[in-house]
Amino acid sequence: LVAEAVQIRSAGGNGIRVEGAARLTLAGGRIGPTKKSAVYALGKARVTVDRLRTEGTAHAAFEIAGDAEATLRELTLLGGEGAGVFAADGARIRLEDSELTNFRLAAVEVAEEATAHVARNRLHHGRASGGFVRGTSPEVRFISNEISHNRLAGVELKAGARAQLIANDFHDGQGTAIYVHGDAAPVISQNTIKRQKLAGVELKGSGRAVITGNHFEGNGGSGIYAHKAGRGVLVRNTIAKHPKAGIK
């Protein structure tokens, strides 16, 4: 199915549902409000969506599950009661050059062995975190995103997460920029982290991280804060203008 400039309003379920071995290419248009997701893909579905605007979704704006695969570019996702983009159960997503704002859950949530490439997006003014990664997702990359003004963490990594956070711009969040829980083990490299209300990076529980080549400046807590069992390898980071210890 190929569609252009769709207009779907007041949908009683999903705006578009794609399943089985179906293929969808969608360019332009608007979906929302909906009682569920704007686009829901599962099974072996393959979805490519460019320049779509959504708002007022009761679930995630995009939900990609099972063995489904989605390429999402130049989207404008303007809030809803779930996540902006949710990938789970082995799904594969590529999200690029998009704006995601004002979601009740994370702008981007990756769970349960899904893989994700998230690049050059604006994840801002969320009611939760900009990114949320949980489970043993084998490959999750956040690269060159602007992640700002979120109520909770910029990116939160739960137990088992193995994300790479590279060259992102974190600023003006109400929580910690990068929160590492449990036995999560991210690579945090070449990011700029400024003016967070709390710490730049926080390592909790047995969380561990490779933290290299980042610039921390003017955060409300420490630049890097490790709880008792937290572990990190720190190489060539710049930490400036913090009211508490640069590293604690």
Disulfide bonds with the S-S distance in Angstrom:
none
